[in-house]
Amino acid sequence: MIPTLAYQPVMRLSITANTDIPAFKFVDFSGNLCSNTIKSLGVSDFAALSGDLTSIITIGTAILQTSEAIARGGLVASDTTGNAKNWVAGDEVQGIAVAASEGNYVVVLLKH
C-alpha cells in the first residue's frame, strides 16, 4: 500500500545506499537501514538499490513505515529494520509523531 499521508520535506541530502533501501525507512549516515541505537541521517521516501545515489529527507516531516501503532505527539525511534516505533529508554529519539499512525504508516517531524 502506498500511503496518502501529507508530508513536507524541507531539506534533503544525497547518499550512496550501502544496502537496498525500501521507501519510508530511517537511514543512517552510512547508507544502511537504521537501528534503534543509531542516530538516523533521515528518511527514504523512494526505494534505492545498493550502490545507488539516493536522496534522504533530513529536515521536515516524513512518512515512515511503522512496526506498531504510534500515538500523536509520541517520541519515535527506529526498530532494527528502519521502521518507526515508539521510543523506549535506550533508543535514539528520531522524531515526534505529528499524527497518530494510520495503518502501517506515520508522519514524523524529524529531530536532530
C-alpha positions as CSV (number, residue, x, y, z in Angstrom):
1,M,0.0,0.0,0.0
2,I,1.3,3.5,-0.9
3,P,0.3,5.9,1.9
4,T,-1.7,9.0,1.0
5,L,-0.5,10.9,4.1
6,A,0.8,14.5,3.6
7,Y,4.4,15.3,4.4
8,Q,6.7,18.3,4.0
9,P,10.4,17.7,3.4
10,V,12.4,20.8,4.0
11,M,16.0,19.6,3.2
12,R,17.4,16.5,1.5
13,L,20.9,15.1,1.3
14,S,22.2,12.7,-1.3
15,I,23.9,9.5,0.0
16,T,25.0,6.3,-1.6
17,A,22.9,3.3,-0.5
18,N,25.1,0.7,1.2
19,T,22.3,-1.8,1.1
20,D,18.9,-2.0,-0.7
21,I,16.7,0.7,1.0
22,P,13.0,0.5,0.7
23,A,10.9,3.7,0.8
24,F,9.7,5.1,4.1
25,K,12.5,3.9,6.3
26,F,15.1,5.5,8.6
27,V,18.5,5.6,7.0
28,D,21.8,6.0,8.9
29,F,24.8,8.1,7.9
30,S,26.5,5.1,6.2
31,G,23.6,4.4,3.9
32,N,22.2,1.5,5.8
33,L,18.8,0.9,7.4
34,C,18.9,2.5,10.8
35,S,18.6,0.6,14.1
36,N,17.2,1.6,17.5
37,T,20.5,2.8,19.0
38,I,21.9,4.6,15.9
39,K,21.0,8.3,15.1
40,S,19.5,8.5,11.6
41,L,20.6,10.8,8.8
42,G,16.9,10.9,7.8
43,V,14.2,9.1,5.9
44,S,13.9,7.5,2.5
45,D,10.8,8.4,0.5
46,F,11.9,6.4,-2.6
47,A,13.4,2.9,-2.8
48,A,17.1,2.6,-3.7
49,L,19.3,-0.3,-4.6
50,S,22.7,-0.9,-3.0
51,G,25.2,1.4,-4.7
52,D,22.6,3.9,-6.0
53,L,22.8,7.5,-5.1
54,T,19.6,8.4,-3.3
55,S,18.0,11.5,-1.7
56,I,17.2,11.3,2.0
57,I,14.8,13.7,3.9
58,T,16.9,15.2,6.7
59,I,14.8,18.1,7.9
60,G,11.0,18.5,7.9
61,T,8.3,15.8,8.1
62,A,8.5,12.4,6.5
63,I,6.3,9.4,6.1
64,L,7.6,6.2,7.8
65,Q,6.5,2.6,7.8
66,T,5.7,1.5,11.4
67,S,6.2,-1.7,13.3
68,E,3.5,-0.8,15.8
69,A,0.8,1.8,16.5
70,I,2.1,5.2,17.4
71,A,0.1,8.0,19.1
72,R,0.2,11.6,18.0
73,G,2.9,13.5,19.9
74,G,4.7,10.3,20.8
75,L,8.5,10.1,20.6
76,V,9.6,8.0,17.6
77,A,12.6,5.7,17.3
78,S,13.8,3.2,14.7
79,D,13.4,-0.5,15.1
80,T,16.2,-2.8,13.8
81,T,14.9,-2.7,10.2
82,G,14.4,1.1,9.8
83,N,10.7,1.2,10.7
84,A,9.3,3.8,13.1
85,K,8.4,2.6,16.6
86,N,7.6,4.1,19.9
87,W,10.6,5.3,21.8
88,V,11.7,3.4,24.9
89,A,14.7,4.0,27.2
90,G,17.9,3.1,25.4
91,D,16.6,4.1,21.9
92,E,17.8,7.1,19.9
93,V,14.9,9.6,19.5
94,Q,14.5,10.2,15.8
95,G,11.4,12.4,15.8
96,I,7.9,13.2,17.0
97,A,4.7,11.8,15.5
98,V,2.6,14.7,14.2
99,A,-0.5,12.5,13.9
100,A,-1.5,9.0,15.1
101,S,-0.3,6.3,12.8
102,E,-2.7,5.2,10.0
103,G,-2.4,1.5,9.1
104,N,1.3,0.8,8.9
105,Y,2.4,4.4,8.3
106,V,3.0,7.6,10.4
107,V,4.1,11.1,9.7
108,V,7.1,12.2,11.8
109,L,8.7,15.6,12.4
110,L,12.4,14.7,12.2
111,K,14.6,15.6,15.2
112,H,18.3,16.1,15.1
